[in-house]
Amino acid sequence: MKRIVIQILMLFCGLQVFAQSDRIDSLLLNVLGDDKDISRLLDPPSFYLYSGAICDSKTFYAGRELGDNMYTINGSTYLMHSRGYYIGASGSWYPDLNPAYNATVLSAGIIKPLNKAKSLIFRASYSRYFFNDSDSVSDSDIKNNIGIGLTLRNKWIGGRLSLNTLFGKEFGMNLSPEIFSNITIARFGTSGKLFLAPEVSLFIGSETIEYESTGSSVDPSVTSYTTTDKYGLLNTQIYLPVSVYMGDFDFEFGYSVNIPTTMDTSQSYPISSFLSFSIGYLLPLN
């Protein structure tokens, strides 16, 4: 049981990093897309340092809560070029785990528009996971991830499709389609703005299902268990954030609703929700 729980936690660490990457992607998509106010900040082309932190009031994996109201803090720092290249590192802190600082992830990627209108954008990245745990039993069998994705957007609405391939001693895949919007409420200063950025996303991945069988021809009293992995829709998430760009800072306060589903007929998971807050700073290096 301990090994299963820890493996789930490690997969969750990866998902948290994907979530961070999506938020970084959103910033770069604004830069590479049609947000002229932000693009003006990054002209001429040069390097920038983006650093930020995300705090979630509860911890989830595919809509399944881990721990009892366990909050999570994820910090990240990325060196970005305004043409779409980036490298960086992120870390995850879970207060109910021992040690609380659980994972470090090194990442490198590229985000590039595929058309002149910059409405169709491709992204690819590689991440390497380093887990901080003195218990050798918890050593993860998955330590690498290759992610690819496409984003199609206009000024108001867009869609994103992300595929992550995790590998090491074991192999796994997950797929996340998403619809998002960007609704400006107010503008201030030369580039500041207050806006809503609602998202609806699906998480499609592998679920381990356990089957119980009682009795055998040798000993009818023996109960045996077998497991199998099935791919399918595991969670639907609705994310309602309020975001602010203020100079080189960006702030975001959001409310998320998880609607989990399962292919295991013996299990059910409740609809859940949590709050999140993030802050980021974009530092020009030229």
Secondary structure, 3 states (H helix, E strand, C coil): CHHHHHHHHHHHHHHHHHHHHHHHHHHHHHHHCCCHHHHHHHCCCCEEEEEEEEEECCCEECCEECCCCCCEEEEEEEEEECCCEEEEEEEEECCCCCCCEEEEEEEEEEEEECCCCCCEEEEEEEEEEEECCCCHHHCCCEEEEEEEEEEEECCCEEEEEEEEEEEECCEEEEEEEEEEECEEEEEECCCEEEEECCEEEEEEEEEEEEEEEECCCCCCCCEEEEEEEEEEEEEEEEEEEEEEEECCEEEEEEEEEEEECCCCCCCCCCCEEEEEEEEEEEEECC
